Amino acid sequence: MNNSNTLKACLACGKNIRGRADKKFCDDLCRNSFNNQLKIETSGLVRNINNMLGKNRRILQSLLPANQEMAKTSRDKLLQLGFHFKYFTHHYINKKGSVYHYCYEYGYLQLERDAYLLVKKKEQD
């Protein structure tokens, strides 16, 4: 089944590939290089957004003590720590119509003009 007349070129360096018919790269170095280059080219915006989401999560986590389910803080405190309200992973609307914004498992609810309630989602089995 191996057709030796058809030579394939490595997607990374262009050298001829020997071996399996479905092989795309001449070695692991070329495979890693090719995949790393794809990540660099396509993920600049995504990487920046993920960094902001992670930062927001860490800020919420730092303001919510580990043994507490809820805490209050101010808008100024969040901004002082570098929190960006534009970035969140999802939101939840409770039965009363209150909108909680979440950065992964940590969330916040605007109470008054400058007051926020911080919450952590309970782990589900």
N, C-alpha and C positions, 0 to 999 in steps of 0.2 A: 504494500500500500504506500510505501514511501517513494515519492517521485523525486529522484535526485536531480532532475533537470530544472526544477523550480527552486530557486534560492530566495530566501526571505532576508530582508535587511533588519537589523536591530533598530527598534524605534528610537533609541537614544543616540547611538553613535553612527549608525548606518552600515556597520560591518555585516558581512554575511553570517547568518546564523546556522549552526550545525546542531543536530539533535532532533527532538520531537517536532512533529509537524505543526503543533499549535504554539510553539515557543515564540515569544515576541521580543525577547532581549537576549543578548549574547552572554550576560552574566548578571550577578546580583547587584554589582556596582551600577551598571547601566539601568537596571530596573528601579533601584532606589533613586538614582539621579533623575530619571524621567518622572517618577511619581512626586518627588520633592518639587520639581519645577512646575508640575501641574498645580500643586497646592499653593505655591507662591503666586502664580498668575491669576488664579481664580478665587482666592480667599481673602484678599486684602480687606474688603468691606466686611465680609462675614467675620473675620478675625477681630476687627475693631469693635463690631457690635457684641461679639461674645465676650471680649475683654470688658466692655462697659457693663454687660449683664453680670459678669462675675464680680466686678467691683461693687455694683449695687447690692448683690447678694451678701458679700462680705460686710458691707456697711450695716445692712439690716441685721445680720447675724451678730455683729459686735454690739449693737444697741439692745438686743434682746437676750437677757441672761439665759443661760442653758436650762435652768430649772424653772423658768417661767414660760407660760404660753402666750402672754400678752405684755406689752409695755407701751408707754406713751413717750413721744418725743416731739420736737418742734421742727418745722420746716427749716429754720435757720441752722439747726444742728445737723440735719441731713445734708444741706447744701455745703456747710462748713467742712464736712467729711468728704465731699466730692460726689455726692449722690446726684444722678441725672434722672429726673422724673420721666423723661422721654423713653427710657429703656426699661421694659418689663417683658416677662415671658408670656403671661396670660392674665386674665382677670376673672373674677368671680362675683356674681351678683346674688346677694342673699335674698331671703323672702321679703325683707323690708325694702329692698331696692338699693341697698348700699353696695357700692362698687369697690371691691378689694383688688388691688393690683399686686401681682406676684413677680418676684425674681426667683424662679425655681420654687423652693418650698417656703420661702420667706415672703410675707406680704405686708401691705400697709393700706390703711383706710384713712382718708382725710376726714377728721372729726369737725373741727372748726376751721377758721381761716388759716391758722398756722399750726394747728395741732394734728398729730397723726397717731393712730393706733397701729402698733406693729404686732404681727402674728406669725406663727409658724404652723404650717399644715401638719396635721397629725399623720404619722406614718400609717399607711394602709397595708394590710397583709395581702 
